[in-house]
Amino acid sequence: MLKDKVAVIYGAGGAIGGAVARAFAREGAKVFLTGRLQAAVEVVAKDIVSAGGSAEAAEVDALDEQAVDRHLQSVIEKTGRVDISFNAVGIPDTKIVGVPLVELDVEQFSLPIAMYTRSYFLTARLAARHMVPNRSGVIMRVTTLHSRTGIPLVGGYGPAMAAMEALTRDLSAELAPQGIRVVGLRPHGMPETSSLKEVFEAKAPGMSWEQWQEFVAGTTHARRVSTLEEMANMAALMASDRASGMTGTTVNLTMGSLDD
């Protein structure tokens, strides 16, 4: 589905970013992987190359505008274009969850809102500048069900997710007329990611990890949560030309936990 596409993935050293990178590569994309820790990104790149795919790794802080811009310029110099920009950047949940809002200081509340929105805005804006001349491209971001439902003890995480989904709509409103699609993905918590374990440790005293997984699965129609592979496969589909009618929206992957 992504044969000869050029994809840049931010946060590629994490579980979600790594899964998406592998899915994009399996579908034929040339992937450029970035993250704050070079070693973690290199592991994903080596896996992709060993499987016959094309991948390059680089250390890039997605909160640093100049670093993101320099990396994109290097991708353009090598390939001539950028077709897909995928942002899977996250921050440790242990810093932002587990404290009641009435006890939360303003800096801790503001941290996820500032960091998530800054990263998404920077990577999307800089990618769009390279996509506009070609009147083609796809910009993508992962959020969570916190964007649409009230959940206790998550601080500013919920507002941050909602803000990024609003930004997805606004970016699409401006960029879709120029041939650039903007699409989000909203999966449920996935046990394969570190974030669900961090939330478990902060919010589920007295429960075992297995009990916590059963509780989360019980909130879905299927009585199970989506897997990394399912999420990554959907990301590949949405990034492909087969999803040309999708823009300005966030794909609901919560297995029925949220009604759209």
N, C-alpha and C positions, 0 to 999 in steps of 0.2 A: 504493500500500500504506500510505502514511503520511498520507493526506489529513486535514488539520485537526489533526495531532499537533503538539505543541510540543516541540522538541528543543534541549537545551543541549549544546554540544560544546566540550570543553576541549582545548587544543592545536590549534585549528582553523587556525592559521597554518602548520602543518607539512604534509608530503605526505599522511600518513595522515588526519589530522584534516580537511584540506581536501577530500580525496576523499570522505570519509564525509559531510561537510556538503553537498557537491554532490549526492551520491546521495540523501540524505534530502530535499533540496529538490526534486529531480526527482520524487520519489514523493509530493510534496504537503505535506511538513512545513514549518512555520514554524521556521526555525533561528536560534538565538542563538549566535553564535560568539565564543569567548574565546581569549585568548592573552596571553603576556607582552609581545609586540610588537604594538602597535595597527596599524602599517602592514601587516604580513603578514596579519593577520586581515581588514583592510579590502579587500585584494586579492581574497580569497575571497568576501567578501560582495558586492562589486561584480560579480564574475563571476556569482553566483547571481541577483542582481537583474536583470542584463542579459539573463539567460536566462529571465526571467519568474517567478523564484521569490521567496520572502520570506526576507530575512536581515538581521540586525542584528549589528554587530561591537562588541566592548568589550575593553578592556585589563584582564585579570584574571590575577593570579598564583594558580595552582591550588594553591600551597603555603600560601597566606595564607587562613586560615579566615574572617576578617572580610570579605575581598575577595570570596570565593566566596559568602558569605551575602548580602552587599549586592547582588551581581549577581542571585542567585536571587530575592531579594525584588523587584527591579525587574522581572524576567520575570513573576512572579506578579501584580504590579500591572497589567501590560499585558495578560496573557492569561488570568489566573485559575488557571493550573495549569502543571505541568511533566510531560510524558508520557515523555520519554526523556532520560537523562543519559549522555553518551558521553565517556569519558576516553581521549584519545590523547596525553596529555602525555609528553614525553620529555626526556632530558638528553643532551648531547653525548657520544657514545661514546668520543671521544678522551680523555676524562678517566678512563675506567674500564676500558678494554681494552688488551691488548698487553703487560701485565706479568705474569710468573709469580706464582702465589699465594704462593710462599715468599719473594718479594721485595716483596710488596705491603704497604704500611702499613695499619693498621687503619682509619684515617680514609678512605682511598681505597676500601678494601673495603666499608665501611659506607655510603658515599655513595649508590650507586644503591638499596640496600635501603631506606634511610631516606626518600629523596626519592620514589621510585615508590610505596611503600606509603602514605606520608603523603598524597600527592596523591589516590590512588584512594580511600582511606578518607574524606578530607574531602569530596570531591565526591559520593561515594555516600551518606554519612551525611546530608549536608545535603539532597540531592535526596530521599532516602527520607522525611525529615520532612515534605516537602510532598506526597509521593505517598500516604502512609499514610491520610490522611483520605479520599482518593478511592478507596482500595483498588484502585489501578491505577498501572502505570508499568513502565518497563524501564530497568535500570541496566547499562551495558556498559563493557568495558575491553579494550584490545588488549594481548596479550603476544607472546612469540616462542617458537620451539622450544627455546630455552635452558632453558625451565622443565622440560623432560622428558628431556633428554639431556645427557651430559657433553661440554662443549666447552672446550678449553684457552684460556688467556689472556683470559678474560672477567671476571676479578675477581668482584665481587659481583653482576654483572648476572644470572647464572643464578639465584642464590637470590632476587633481587628479583622475577624473572618467576614463579618457583614460589610465592613468597609471595602475589603478586596473584591467582594462580589459586586458591590456598587461600582467600583472602578472598572471591573470587567464590562459592565453595561455602558459606562461612559466612554471608555476607550473604543468600544465597538461603534457607538453612535458617531464618533468622529472618524474612525478608520475604515469601517466597512464600505463607505462610498468610494474609498480608494483601493478596494480589493483586499483588505486585510481583515481576517476574521479574528475575533477574540472570544475564547471559550474557557470556562472554568470546569473543574471537576470537584464534586463534593462527596467523597467516600465517607462511610462510617469509620469508627475506630478499627484499626486492623492490628491484631495481636502480633504480627510480624514486625511492627514498627516500635521504636523505642518510646514514642510519645504516649501510646496507650499504657505502657508499663509505668511511665512517669506519673500519669494521672492516677493509676491504680495505687501507687505508693503514697500519693498525696491525699487521695479522697476515699480510700476504701479500707480503713482500719478494721481489723477483725475478720476480714475476708481473705481467703486464699486467692492466688492468681487464677486458679481454675474456676473458683466461684465467681470471680470478677468477670472472666470471659463469658461464663454462662449468663450472668446478669446482662452484660452488653448485648449478647446474642438474642436474649429474650425480648429486646426492644424492637426487633426486626420482624417483618412478616415471615421470613424464611427460617427464623430461629437460628440464624447464623449471620456472621458479618462477612462483608466482601473480602476477598484476598488481594494481596499485592498484585498477583498476576492478572486478576480480573480488572483491577483499576488500571494497570499498565496497558492492557489490551484495549480498553476503552480510550485511553489517551492516544494510542496509535491510530485508532479509528477516527477520533475527532481531529487529529492533526492531518489526516489524509484528505485528498480531494473527494473521497466518498461522502464526507460530511460537509460538503460545500454550502449546504443550506443552514448550517448551524453557526450563529454568531450572536453575541450580546446576551449569552445565557450561561448558566452553570448546570452541568449534567448531574442529576440526582442519583448517586450511587449508594444511598443509605439503606438499601434493601427494604424500603417501605417504612423506615423509622420516621421519615418526613413525608408529608403529602404535598404534592405539587399540583 
